[in-house]
Amino acid sequence: MSFDYDLLVLGSGPAGQRAAVQAAKLGKRVGIVERARMVGGVCLHTGTVPSKTFREAVLSLTHVPALARGIPVERPRPTMEDLLHRVNGVIERELDVVARQLSRNAIDVISGTARFTDPHTIAINGGHLDRHASAERILIACGSVPAPPPVDADHETILTSDDIVRLPRLPRSLAVIGGGVIGVEYASMFAELGVEVTLIDRHERVLEFCDHEIVDELMHQMRQKRVTFRLGEAVHRIRGIDRPRGAAIDLESGKHIEVDAALFAIGRIGATRQLGLDKAGLAADDRGRLKVNERFETEVAHISAAGDIIGFPALASTSSEQGRLAVCHMFGVEAKPTAAGFPYGIYAIPEISMVGATEEELTAQKVPYEIGVARYEEIARGQILGDSSGFFKMIFHRETRRLLGVHCIGTQATELIHIGQAVLALGGGLDYFLETVFNYPTLAECYKVAAYSAANHLRSSIACAVT
């Protein structure tokens, strides 16, 4: 049977981009179907790039670095127009980078909404011209959308994370429903802008998968910015109010909150609703996700999936690698699986990053460990940057001295973590950090200080055991 393409990719986010380019490098005929007006997917238009740029705009326009260094500066309240001007500029430049990459690799970009008509054929509607395209292999990489709030979002008072890049003005008060990554990131950003923020979550802790000590420090700093945490609380009812325009929230505990706007950050679901998966012999779960094997193949062998659509970890970095690996498996190219120790970056203010195991996980697994810590206030670079609250932790196996995990909160935490990631992947441990010289002054010195801390703890415990 003759097909229009060797590979048709549904979605142009990180997974779709990387998959398409990889297939083109292998000499395959490749097409991408994108339902949005421009390529880049959620990552570029409403997710990763806009939210991280928004964070940097907040820091820049509120003069946080200067204030941290004790430099007196005027602190005007920026407008949403000020903040989004920078966001839109970055989006435009990144859009140009992605579009040129796809063009350079002779990848056809087809605008429209994709829908299966049979396992090898896609109907494409809503672009310049309705059409059909067939492919020998298909990769579903159409990303995710915010889980819908219990009431309809009006995009000004009742919001999802997609609405932040379209807000006409800063609210004076904001309720954030959801204590996951997106909720915590935006709660901290708006608090930095002077918005009165209340964060509501039915769980007793935010960011439950993170190291508890790191999260406690984050919450402490957010409380200093007047964030109110309502944890172990669930929303019973929410409704719009007119005088003044805003939202009234009743919690199941009986508490009542009135705010200018409510941001629902209650997770994301796969964007599979319009795909017509049944025509391809597929079905998504109740969160719109597809099940795949270790080769990223669905139940239909020639159809693969990658990125947010397959669930955890749903990071731009891992999605990109999944797209590449899926294509390598499709066309018989040998490729090693993704290393287990991938890093997390949470771009709150301050930022958090981690790689490897947490103390809580190791305790549950009965793994003997020792920790070493460093605080930015004792690192010259931390003083130079004006960050005296940063905190860094390494975890080592007590017997083998191998590195088990690295956790950090503070300036450049998401950059700093990669040293630990490399050592973890290569099976290194405490001795490496004790013997290695780091540039001075740098935040990388945290590794040396934390290593000495862990070594001292280990020597103390050995001495106690002997006596």
DRENDO-1510 file (C-alpha; in Angstrom, 1 decimal, always signed):
<recs>
REC; n; res; u; v; w
REC; 1; MET; +0.0; +0.0; +0.0 .
REC; 2; SER; +1.2; +3.5; -0.9 .
REC; 3; PHE; +1.2; +6.2; +1.8 .
REC; 4; ASP; +1.5; +10.0; +1.7 .
REC; 5; TYR; +4.1; +9.9; +4.5 .
REC; 6; ASP; +6.4; +7.5; +6.2 .
REC; 7; LEU; +5.5; +9.2; +9.5 .
REC; 8; LEU; +2.7; +11.6; +10.4 .
REC; 9; VAL; +3.1; +13.3; +13.7 .
REC; 10; LEU; +0.0; +14.7; +15.5 .
REC; 11; GLY; +1.2; +17.7; +17.5 .
REC; 12; SER; +4.2; +20.0; +17.2 .
REC; 13; GLY; +5.2; +20.4; +20.9 .
REC; 14; PRO; +8.6; +19.0; +22.2 .
REC; 15; ALA; +7.7; +15.4; +21.5 .
REC; 16; GLY; +6.3; +16.0; +18.1 .
REC; 17; GLN; +9.1; +18.4; +17.0 .
REC; 18; ARG; +11.9; +16.0; +18.1 .
REC; 19; ALA; +10.2; +13.0; +16.6 .
REC; 20; ALA; +9.7; +14.7; +13.2 .
REC; 21; VAL; +13.3; +16.0; +13.0 .
REC; 22; GLN; +14.7; +12.6; +14.0 .
REC; 23; ALA; +12.6; +10.9; +11.3 .
REC; 24; ALA; +13.7; +13.5; +8.7 .
REC; 25; LYS; +17.3; +12.9; +9.6 .
REC; 26; LEU; +16.7; +9.2; +8.8 .
REC; 27; GLY; +15.5; +10.2; +5.3 .
REC; 28; LYS; +11.8; +9.6; +6.0 .
REC; 29; ARG; +8.9; +11.6; +4.5 .
REC; 30; VAL; +7.4; +13.4; +7.5 .
REC; 31; GLY; +4.4; +15.5; +8.1 .
REC; 32; ILE; +3.2; +17.3; +11.3 .
REC; 33; VAL; -0.5; +18.1; +11.9 .
REC; 34; GLU; -1.0; +21.1; +14.3 .
REC; 35; ARG; -4.4; +22.3; +15.4 .
REC; 36; ALA; -3.2; +25.7; +16.6 .
REC; 37; ARG; -2.5; +28.5; +14.3 .
REC; 38; MET; +1.3; +28.2; +14.9 .
REC; 39; VAL; +3.7; +25.4; +15.7 .
REC; 40; GLY; +5.2; +24.8; +19.1 .
REC; 41; GLY; +2.3; +23.2; +21.1 .
REC; 42; VAL; +1.3; +24.0; +24.6 .
REC; 43; CYS; +5.0; +24.2; +25.7 .
REC; 44; LEU; +5.6; +27.3; +23.5 .
REC; 45; HIS; +2.2; +29.1; +23.6 .
REC; 46; THR; +0.6; +28.6; +27.0 .
REC; 47; GLY; +2.8; +26.3; +29.1 .
REC; 48; THR; +6.5; +26.0; +29.8 .
REC; 49; VAL; +8.0; +28.9; +27.8 .
REC; 50; PRO; +5.3; +31.5; +28.7 .
REC; 51; SER; +5.2; +30.6; +32.4 .
REC; 52; LYS; +9.0; +30.6; +32.8 .
REC; 53; THR; +9.3; +33.9; +30.9 .
REC; 54; PHE; +6.5; +35.3; +33.0 .
REC; 55; ARG; +8.5; +34.4; +36.1 .
REC; 56; GLU; +11.6; +36.1; +34.8 .
REC; 57; ALA; +9.6; +39.2; +33.9 .
REC; 58; VAL; +8.2; +39.3; +37.5 .
REC; 59; LEU; +11.7; +39.1; +38.9 .
REC; 60; SER; +13.0; +41.7; +36.6 .
REC; 61; LEU; +10.2; +44.2; +36.9 .
REC; 62; THR; +9.9; +43.9; +40.7 .
REC; 63; HIS; +13.7; +44.4; +41.0 .
REC; 64; VAL; +14.0; +41.3; +43.2 .
REC; 65; PRO; +17.8; +40.7; +42.5 .
REC; 66; ALA; +18.6; +44.3; +43.5 .
REC; 67; LEU; +16.4; +44.2; +46.6 .
REC; 68; ALA; +18.1; +40.9; +47.7 .
REC; 69; ARG; +21.5; +42.6; +47.5 .
REC; 70; GLY; +20.2; +45.4; +49.8 .
REC; 71; ILE; +20.2; +48.0; +47.0 .
REC; 72; PRO; +17.4; +50.6; +47.6 .
REC; 73; VAL; +15.2; +50.8; +44.4 .
REC; 74; GLU; +11.8; +52.1; +43.6 .
REC; 75; ARG; +9.4; +49.1; +43.3 .
REC; 76; PRO; +6.6; +50.1; +40.9 .
REC; 77; ARG; +3.8; +47.6; +40.4 .
REC; 78; PRO; +4.1; +46.3; +36.9 .
REC; 79; THR; +1.0; +45.8; +34.7 .
REC; 80; MET; +0.0; +42.7; +32.9 .
REC; 81; GLU; +0.9; +44.5; +29.7 .
REC; 82; ASP; +4.4; +45.0; +31.0 .
REC; 83; LEU; +4.7; +41.3; +32.0 .
REC; 84; LEU; +3.2; +39.9; +28.8 .
REC; 85; HIS; +5.2; +42.1; +26.5 .
REC; 86; ARG; +8.3; +40.1; +27.4 .
REC; 87; VAL; +6.4; +36.8; +27.3 .
REC; 88; ASN; +5.2; +37.5; +23.8 .
REC; 89; GLY; +8.6; +38.6; +22.6 .
REC; 90; VAL; +10.1; +35.3; +23.7 .
REC; 91; ILE; +7.3; +33.3; +22.2 .
REC; 92; GLU; +7.8; +35.0; +18.8 .
REC; 93; ARG; +11.5; +34.3; +18.8 .
REC; 94; GLU; +11.1; +30.7; +19.8 .
REC; 95; LEU; +8.4; +30.2; +17.3 .
REC; 96; ASP; +10.8; +31.4; +14.6 .
REC; 97; VAL; +13.4; +28.9; +15.8 .
REC; 98; VAL; +10.9; +26.0; +15.7 .
REC; 99; ALA; +9.5; +26.9; +12.3 .
REC; 100; ARG; +12.9; +27.3; +10.7 .
REC; 101; GLN; +14.0; +23.9; +12.2 .
REC; 102; LEU; +11.0; +22.1; +10.7 .
REC; 103; SER; +11.5; +23.9; +7.3 .
REC; 104; ARG; +15.2; +23.1; +7.3 .
REC; 105; ASN; +14.4; +19.4; +7.6 .
REC; 106; ALA; +11.8; +19.5; +4.8 .
REC; 107; ILE; +9.0; +18.6; +7.2 .
REC; 108; ASP; +5.5; +19.3; +5.9 .
REC; 109; VAL; +3.4; +21.4; +8.5 .
REC; 110; ILE; -0.3; +20.9; +8.0 .
REC; 111; SER; -2.6; +23.2; +9.8 .
REC; 112; GLY; -5.9; +21.8; +11.2 .
REC; 113; THR; -7.5; +19.4; +13.6 .
REC; 114; ALA; -6.6; +15.8; +13.2 .
REC; 115; ARG; -9.1; +12.9; +13.4 .
REC; 116; PHE; -8.6; +9.3; +12.5 .
REC; 117; THR; -10.7; +7.8; +9.8 .
REC; 118; ASP; -8.9; +4.5; +9.9 .
REC; 119; PRO; -5.7; +3.2; +11.5 .
REC; 120; HIS; -3.5; +4.7; +8.7 .
REC; 121; THR; -5.5; +7.8; +7.6 .
REC; 122; ILE; -6.0; +11.2; +9.2 .
REC; 123; ALA; -8.7; +13.7; +8.3 .
REC; 124; ILE; -7.5; +17.2; +8.8 .
REC; 125; ASN; -10.1; +19.9; +9.2 .
REC; 126; GLY; -10.1; +23.6; +10.0 .
REC; 127; GLY; -6.9; +24.7; +8.2 .
REC; 128; HIS; -6.6; +26.3; +4.8 .
REC; 129; LEU; -8.1; +23.2; +3.1 .
REC; 130; ASP; -9.8; +20.1; +4.5 .
REC; 131; ARG; -7.9; +17.1; +3.4 .
REC; 132; HIS; -6.9; +13.5; +4.2 .
REC; 133; ALA; -3.3; +12.2; +4.8 .
REC; 134; SER; -2.2; +8.7; +5.1 .
REC; 135; ALA; +1.0; +7.4; +6.8 .
REC; 136; GLU; +2.8; +4.1; +7.3 .
REC; 137; ARG; +3.4; +5.1; +10.9 .
REC; 138; ILE; +1.7; +7.7; +13.2 .
REC; 139; LEU; +2.9; +9.3; +16.3 .
REC; 140; ILE; +0.3; +10.9; +18.6 .
REC; 141; ALA; +2.0; +13.8; +20.4 .
REC; 142; CYS; -1.0; +16.2; +20.8 .
REC; 143; GLY; -0.2; +17.2; +24.4 .
REC; 144; SER; -2.6; +18.1; +27.1 .
REC; 145; VAL; -5.1; +20.7; +28.2 .
REC; 146; PRO; -5.9; +22.0; +31.7 .
REC; 147; ALA; -8.4; +19.8; +33.6 .
REC; 148; PRO; -11.7; +21.7; +33.4 .
REC; 149; PRO; -12.8; +23.6; +36.5 .
REC; 150; PRO; -16.1; +22.5; +38.2 .
REC; 151; VAL; -17.7; +25.7; +36.8 .
REC; 152; ASP; -17.2; +27.2; +33.3 .
REC; 153; ALA; -14.0; +29.4; +33.0 .
REC; 154; ASP; -14.9; +32.9; +31.9 .
REC; 155; HIS; -11.1; +33.5; +31.3 .
REC; 156; GLU; -11.1; +36.6; +33.5 .
REC; 157; THR; -12.5; +35.7; +36.9 .
REC; 158; ILE; -12.5; +31.9; +36.7 .
REC; 159; LEU; -9.2; +30.9; +35.1 .
REC; 160; THR; -7.1; +28.0; +34.0 .
REC; 161; SER; -3.3; +28.2; +33.5 .
REC; 162; ASP; -3.9; +28.8; +29.8 .
REC; 163; ASP; -5.6; +32.1; +30.6 .
REC; 164; ILE; -2.6; +33.7; +32.3 .
REC; 165; VAL; -1.0; +34.8; +29.0 .
REC; 166; ARG; -4.3; +36.5; +28.1 .
REC; 167; LEU; -5.2; +38.3; +31.4 .
REC; 168; PRO; -6.0; +41.9; +30.8 .
REC; 169; ARG; -5.0; +43.1; +34.2 .
REC; 170; LEU; -3.5; +42.0; +37.5 .
REC; 171; PRO; -6.0; +40.9; +40.1 .
REC; 172; ARG; -5.7; +42.4; +43.6 .
REC; 173; SER; -6.5; +39.0; +45.1 .
REC; 174; LEU; -6.2; +35.5; +43.7 .
REC; 175; ALA; -7.2; +32.0; +44.9 .
REC; 176; VAL; -5.2; +29.2; +43.4 .
REC; 177; ILE; -6.9; +25.8; +43.6 .
REC; 178; GLY; -4.3; +23.1; +43.3 .
REC; 179; GLY; -1.0; +22.6; +45.1 .
REC; 180; GLY; +0.8; +20.9; +42.3 .
REC; 181; VAL; +3.7; +22.3; +40.2 .
REC; 182; ILE; +1.6; +24.7; +38.1 .
REC; 183; GLY; -0.4; +26.0; +41.1 .
REC; 184; VAL; +2.6; +26.6; +43.3 .
REC; 185; GLU; +4.6; +28.3; +40.5 .
REC; 186; TYR; +1.8; +30.8; +39.7 .
REC; 187; ALA; +0.9; +31.3; +43.4 .
REC; 188; SER; +4.5; +32.4; +44.1 .
REC; 189; MET; +4.8; +34.6; +41.0 .
REC; 190; PHE; +1.6; +36.5; +41.8 .
REC; 191; ALA; +2.6; +36.9; +45.4 .
REC; 192; GLU; +5.9; +38.4; +44.3 .
REC; 193; LEU; +3.8; +41.0; +42.4 .
REC; 194; GLY; +2.0; +42.0; +45.6 .
REC; 195; VAL; -1.2; +40.1; +44.8 .
REC; 196; GLU; -2.9; +38.6; +47.9 .
REC; 197; VAL; -2.8; +34.9; +47.2 .
REC; 198; THR; -4.6; +32.0; +48.9 .
REC; 199; LEU; -3.6; +28.5; +47.8 .
REC; 200; ILE; -6.2; +25.8; +48.4 .
REC; 201; ASP; -5.5; +22.0; +48.1 .
REC; 202; ARG; -7.3; +19.0; +49.5 .
REC; 203; HIS; -3.9; +17.3; +50.4 .
REC; 204; GLU; -2.1; +18.1; +53.6 .
REC; 205; ARG; +1.1; +19.1; +51.7 .
REC; 206; VAL; +1.9; +20.8; +48.4 .
REC; 207; LEU; +4.3; +19.2; +46.0 .
REC; 208; GLU; +4.0; +15.8; +47.7 .
REC; 209; PHE; +6.7; +14.2; +45.6 .
REC; 210; CYS; +9.4; +16.6; +46.6 .
REC; 211; ASP; +11.7; +16.5; +49.6 .
REC; 212; HIS; +9.7; +17.7; +52.6 .
REC; 213; GLU; +12.5; +19.9; +54.0 .
REC; 214; ILE; +12.8; +21.7; +50.7 .
REC; 215; VAL; +9.0; +22.2; +50.5 .
REC; 216; ASP; +8.9; +23.5; +54.0 .
REC; 217; GLU; +11.4; +26.1; +53.1 .
REC; 218; LEU; +9.5; +27.1; +50.0 .
REC; 219; MET; +6.3; +27.5; +52.0 .
REC; 220; HIS; +8.1; +29.6; +54.6 .
REC; 221; GLN; +9.3; +32.0; +51.9 .
REC; 222; MET; +5.9; +32.1; +50.3 .
REC; 223; ARG; +4.3; +32.9; +53.6 .
REC; 224; GLN; +6.7; +35.8; +54.0 .
REC; 225; LYS; +5.1; +37.1; +50.7 .
REC; 226; ARG; +1.7; +36.8; +52.5 .
REC; 227; VAL; +0.5; +33.7; +50.7 .
REC; 228; THR; -2.2; +31.9; +52.8 .
REC; 229; PHE; -2.2; +28.2; +52.6 .
REC; 230; ARG; -5.5; +26.3; +53.0 .
REC; 231; LEU; -4.3; +22.7; +52.9 .
REC; 232; GLY; -6.5; +19.7; +53.7 .
REC; 233; GLU; -9.4; +21.8; +52.3 .
REC; 234; ALA; -11.7; +21.1; +49.4 .
REC; 235; VAL; -13.8; +23.5; +47.4 .
REC; 236; HIS; -17.5; +23.0; +48.0 .
REC; 237; ARG; -18.9; +25.7; +45.8 .
REC; 238; ILE; -17.6; +28.6; +43.6 .
REC; 239; ARG; -19.6; +31.3; +42.0 .
REC; 240; GLY; -19.1; +34.6; +40.3 .
REC; 241; ILE; -20.0; +37.8; +42.1 .
REC; 242; ASP; -20.7; +41.2; +40.5 .
REC; 243; ARG; -20.0; +43.8; +43.2 .
REC; 244; PRO; -17.1; +44.0; +42.8 .
REC; 245; ARG; -16.5; +41.5; +40.0 .
REC; 246; GLY; -14.8; +38.4; +41.3 .
REC; 247; ALA; -15.4; +34.9; +42.7 .
REC; 248; ALA; -16.8; +33.6; +46.0 .
REC; 249; ILE; -15.5; +30.3; +47.2 .
REC; 250; ASP; -17.1; +28.1; +49.9 .
REC; 251; LEU; -14.8; +25.4; +51.3 .
REC; 252; GLU; -16.1; +22.1; +52.7 .
REC; 253; SER; -14.9; +23.2; +56.1 .
REC; 254; GLY; -17.3; +26.1; +56.0 .
REC; 255; LYS; -14.7; +28.8; +55.3 .
REC; 256; HIS; -15.7; +31.5; +52.8 .
REC; 257; ILE; -13.2; +33.3; +50.5 .
REC; 258; GLU; -13.9; +36.2; +48.1 .
REC; 259; VAL; -11.3; +37.1; +45.5 .
REC; 260; ASP; -10.9; +39.0; +42.3 .
REC; 261; ALA; -10.0; +35.8; +40.4 .
REC; 262; ALA; -9.7; +32.1; +41.0 .
REC; 263; LEU; -7.1; +30.0; +39.1 .
REC; 264; PHE; -7.8; +26.3; +38.8 .
REC; 265; ALA; -4.6; +24.3; +38.6 .
REC; 266; ILE; -6.0; +20.8; +39.2 .
REC; 267; GLY; -3.9; +18.9; +36.7 .
REC; 268; ARG; -3.9; +18.3; +33.0 .
REC; 269; ILE; -5.7; +15.8; +30.7 .
REC; 270; GLY; -4.6; +14.4; +27.4 .
REC; 271; ALA; -6.0; +16.3; +24.4 .
REC; 272; THR; -7.4; +13.2; +22.7 .
REC; 273; ARG; -11.1; +14.1; +22.7 .
REC; 274; GLN; -11.3; +15.1; +19.0 .
REC; 275; LEU; -8.9; +12.4; +17.7 .
REC; 276; GLY; -11.5; +9.8; +16.9 .
REC; 277; LEU; -9.3; +7.1; +18.5 .
REC; 278; ASP; -12.0; +4.4; +18.1 .
REC; 279; LYS; -11.4; +4.6; +14.3 .
REC; 280; ALA; -7.8; +3.6; +14.9 .
REC; 281; GLY; -8.7; +0.8; +17.4 .
REC; 282; LEU; -7.5; +2.8; +20.4 .
REC; 283; ALA; -9.1; +4.2; +23.6 .
REC; 284; ALA; -7.8; +6.7; +26.1 .
REC; 285; ASP; -8.2; +6.4; +29.9 .
REC; 286; ASP; -10.4; +8.7; +32.0 .
REC; 287; ARG; -7.6; +11.4; +31.9 .
REC; 288; GLY; -7.3; +11.3; +28.2 .
REC; 289; ARG; -4.0; +9.4; +28.2 .
REC; 290; LEU; -2.8; +6.6; +26.1 .
REC; 291; LYS; -1.0; +3.5; +27.3 .
REC; 292; VAL; +2.3; +2.6; +25.6 .
REC; 293; ASN; +5.0; +0.0; +26.1 .
REC; 294; GLU; +8.7; +0.6; +26.6 .
REC; 295; ARG; +9.0; +1.3; +22.8 .
REC; 296; PHE; +6.3; +3.9; +23.1 .
REC; 297; GLU; +4.0; +1.8; +20.9 .
REC; 298; THR; +0.2; +1.7; +21.6 .
REC; 299; GLU; -2.0; -1.3; +21.3 .
REC; 300; VAL; -1.9; -0.7; +17.5 .
REC; 301; ALA; +1.7; -1.5; +16.6 .
REC; 302; HIS; +2.2; +1.2; +13.9 .
REC; 303; ILE; +0.8; +3.9; +16.1 .
REC; 304; SER; +3.0; +5.3; +18.9 .
REC; 305; ALA; +2.6; +8.1; +21.4 .
REC; 306; ALA; +4.9; +10.4; +23.4 .
REC; 307; GLY; +4.8; +13.4; +25.7 .
REC; 308; ASP; +2.0; +14.6; +28.0 .
REC; 309; ILE; -0.4; +12.2; +26.2 .
REC; 310; ILE; +1.2; +9.2; +27.9 .
REC; 311; GLY; +1.3; +10.8; +31.4 .
REC; 312; PHE; +4.1; +10.9; +33.9 .
REC; 313; PRO; +6.5; +12.6; +34.0 .
REC; 314; ALA; +5.0; +15.0; +31.4 .
REC; 315; LEU; +8.0; +17.3; +31.2 .
REC; 316; ALA; +9.1; +19.2; +28.1 .
REC; 317; SER; +12.6; +17.7; +28.5 .
REC; 318; THR; +11.4; +14.1; +28.8 .
REC; 319; SER; +8.8; +14.5; +26.2 .
REC; 320; SER; +11.4; +15.6; +23.6 .
REC; 321; GLU; +13.5; +12.5; +24.4 .
REC; 322; GLN; +10.4; +10.2; +24.2 .
REC; 323; GLY; +9.6; +11.5; +20.7 .
REC; 324; ARG; +13.2; +10.8; +19.5 .
REC; 325; LEU; +13.2; +7.3; +21.0 .
REC; 326; ALA; +9.8; +6.5; +19.6 .
REC; 327; VAL; +11.0; +7.2; +16.1 .
REC; 328; CYS; +14.2; +5.3; +16.6 .
REC; 329; HIS; +12.2; +2.2; +17.6 .
REC; 330; MET; +9.8; +2.7; +14.7 .
REC; 331; PHE; +12.5; +2.6; +12.1 .
REC; 332; GLY; +14.9; +0.0; +13.7 .
REC; 333; VAL; +17.5; +2.4; +14.9 .
REC; 334; GLU; +19.3; +1.3; +18.1 .
REC; 335; ALA; +18.8; +3.7; +20.9 .
REC; 336; LYS; +19.4; +3.5; +24.7 .
REC; 337; PRO; +16.5; +4.2; +26.9 .
REC; 338; THR; +16.2; +7.4; +28.9 .
REC; 339; ALA; +18.3; +7.4; +32.1 .
REC; 340; ALA; +16.3; +6.9; +35.2 .
REC; 341; GLY; +17.8; +9.9; +36.9 .
REC; 342; PHE; +16.1; +12.8; +35.1 .
REC; 343; PRO; +15.9; +16.1; +36.9 .
REC; 344; TYR; +12.8; +18.0; +38.0 .
REC; 345; GLY; +12.7; +21.8; +37.8 .
REC; 346; ILE; +9.9; +23.7; +39.6 .
REC; 347; TYR; +10.1; +27.4; +38.6 .
REC; 348; ALA; +8.5; +28.9; +41.7 .
REC; 349; ILE; +10.0; +31.9; +43.4 .
REC; 350; PRO; +12.4; +30.7; +44.7 .
REC; 351; GLU; +13.0; +27.8; +42.3 .
REC; 352; ILE; +13.3; +24.2; +43.3 .
REC; 353; SER; +15.2; +21.3; +41.6 .
REC; 354; MET; +15.8; +17.7; +42.4 .
REC; 355; VAL; +17.2; +14.5; +40.9 .
REC; 356; GLY; +17.2; +11.0; +42.4 .
REC; 357; ALA; +15.6; +9.8; +45.6 .
REC; 358; THR; +14.1; +11.7; +48.5 .
REC; 359; GLU; +14.7; +11.0; +52.2 .
REC; 360; GLU; +11.1; +9.9; +52.5 .
REC; 361; GLU; +11.4; +7.4; +49.7 .
REC; 362; LEU; +14.7; +5.9; +51.1 .
REC; 363; THR; +13.2; +5.7; +54.6 .
REC; 364; ALA; +10.2; +3.8; +53.2 .
REC; 365; GLN; +12.6; +1.5; +51.4 .
REC; 366; LYS; +14.8; +1.0; +54.5 .
REC; 367; VAL; +17.9; +2.2; +52.6 .
REC; 368; PRO; +20.6; +3.4; +55.0 .
REC; 369; TYR; +21.7; +6.9; +54.1 .
REC; 370; GLU; +23.4; +10.0; +55.3 .
REC; 371; ILE; +22.9; +13.6; +54.2 .
REC; 372; GLY; +25.1; +16.6; +53.7 .
REC; 373; VAL; +23.8; +20.1; +53.4 .
REC; 374; ALA; +25.0; +23.5; +52.3 .
REC; 375; ARG; +23.3; +26.9; +52.7 .
REC; 376; TYR; +23.7; +29.7; +50.3 .
REC; 377; GLU; +24.5; +32.1; +53.2 .
REC; 378; GLU; +27.8; +30.2; +53.7 .
REC; 379; ILE; +28.7; +30.2; +50.0 .
REC; 380; ALA; +30.4; +33.3; +48.7 .
REC; 381; ARG; +28.4; +33.2; +45.4 .
REC; 382; GLY; +25.2; +33.1; +47.5 .
REC; 383; GLN; +26.3; +36.3; +49.3 .
REC; 384; ILE; +27.2; +38.0; +46.0 .
REC; 385; LEU; +23.8; +37.1; +44.5 .
REC; 386; GLY; +22.0; +38.3; +47.6 .
REC; 387; ASP; +20.4; +34.9; +48.2 .
REC; 388; SER; +21.0; +33.9; +51.9 .
REC; 389; SER; +18.0; +31.6; +52.1 .
REC; 390; GLY; +19.0; +29.0; +49.5 .
REC; 391; PHE; +19.4; +25.4; +50.7 .
REC; 392; PHE; +21.2; +22.5; +49.2 .
REC; 393; LYS; +21.1; +18.8; +50.2 .
REC; 394; MET; +22.8; +15.6; +49.0 .
REC; 395; ILE; +22.0; +12.1; +50.1 .
REC; 396; PHE; +24.5; +9.3; +50.1 .
REC; 397; HIS; +24.3; +5.6; +50.8 .
REC; 398; ARG; +25.8; +5.1; +54.3 .
REC; 399; GLU; +27.7; +1.9; +53.3 .
REC; 400; THR; +28.7; +2.4; +49.6 .
REC; 401; ARG; +28.9; +6.2; +49.8 .
REC; 402; ARG; +27.2; +6.4; +46.4 .
REC; 403; LEU; +25.1; +9.5; +45.6 .
REC; 404; LEU; +21.4; +8.8; +45.9 .
REC; 405; GLY; +19.8; +12.2; +45.4 .
REC; 406; VAL; +20.3; +15.9; +45.2 .
REC; 407; HIS; +17.7; +18.5; +46.3 .
REC; 408; CYS; +18.0; +22.3; +46.1 .
REC; 409; ILE; +15.9; +25.5; +46.6 .
REC; 410; GLY; +17.3; +28.9; +45.7 .
REC; 411; THR; +18.8; +30.9; +42.9 .
REC; 412; GLN; +19.8; +28.8; +39.8 .
REC; 413; ALA; +18.7; +25.6; +41.5 .
REC; 414; THR; +17.6; +24.2; +38.1 .
REC; 415; GLU; +21.0; +24.8; +36.6 .
REC; 416; LEU; +23.0; +23.6; +39.7 .
REC; 417; ILE; +21.2; +20.2; +39.8 .
REC; 418; HIS; +22.9; +19.0; +36.6 .
REC; 419; ILE; +26.2; +18.3; +38.2 .
REC; 420; GLY; +24.5; +15.9; +40.6 .
REC; 421; GLN; +22.6; +14.4; +37.7 .
REC; 422; ALA; +25.8; +13.5; +35.9 .
REC; 423; VAL; +27.4; +12.0; +39.0 .
REC; 424; LEU; +24.3; +10.0; +39.8 .
REC; 425; ALA; +24.1; +8.6; +36.2 .
REC; 426; LEU; +27.7; +7.6; +36.3 .
REC; 427; GLY; +27.5; +5.9; +39.6 .
REC; 428; GLY; +29.7; +8.4; +41.5 .
REC; 429; GLY; +29.6; +9.2; +45.1 .
REC; 430; LEU; +31.0; +11.1; +48.1 .
REC; 431; ASP; +34.7; +10.7; +47.2 .
REC; 432; TYR; +34.2; +12.4; +43.9 .
REC; 433; PHE; +32.9; +15.6; +45.5 .
REC; 434; LEU; +35.6; +15.5; +48.2 .
REC; 435; GLU; +38.4; +15.3; +45.6 .
REC; 436; THR; +37.0; +17.6; +42.9 .
REC; 437; VAL; +37.9; +21.3; +42.7 .
REC; 438; PHE; +35.0; +23.7; +41.8 .
REC; 439; ASN; +35.4; +27.3; +40.5 .
REC; 440; TYR; +35.3; +30.0; +43.1 .
REC; 441; PRO; +33.0; +31.8; +43.7 .
REC; 442; THR; +30.2; +29.6; +42.3 .
REC; 443; LEU; +27.1; +28.0; +43.6 .
REC; 444; ALA; +28.7; +24.7; +42.5 .
REC; 445; GLU; +30.7; +25.0; +45.8 .
REC; 446; CYS; +27.5; +23.8; +47.5 .
REC; 447; TYR; +28.6; +20.3; +46.3 .
REC; 448; LYS; +31.9; +20.6; +48.1 .
REC; 449; VAL; +30.4; +22.0; +51.3 .
REC; 450; ALA; +27.6; +19.4; +51.4 .
REC; 451; ALA; +30.1; +16.6; +50.8 .
REC; 452; TYR; +32.2; +17.7; +53.8 .
REC; 453; SER; +29.0; +17.9; +55.8 .
REC; 454; ALA; +28.1; +14.3; +54.8 .
REC; 455; ALA; +31.7; +13.1; +55.5 .
REC; 456; ASN; +31.7; +14.6; +58.9 .
REC; 457; HIS; +28.4; +12.9; +59.7 .
REC; 458; LEU; +29.7; +9.5; +58.5 .
REC; 459; ARG; +32.9; +9.9; +60.6 .
REC; 460; SER; +30.9; +10.8; +63.7 .
REC; 461; SER; +28.6; +7.8; +63.2 .
REC; 462; ILE; +31.6; +5.4; +62.8 .
REC; 463; ALA; +33.2; +6.9; +66.0 .
REC; 464; CYS; +30.0; +6.4; +67.9 .
REC; 465; ALA; +29.7; +2.8; +66.6 .
REC; 466; VAL; +33.3; +2.0; +67.7 .
REC; 467; THR; +32.9; +3.5; +71.2 .
</recs>
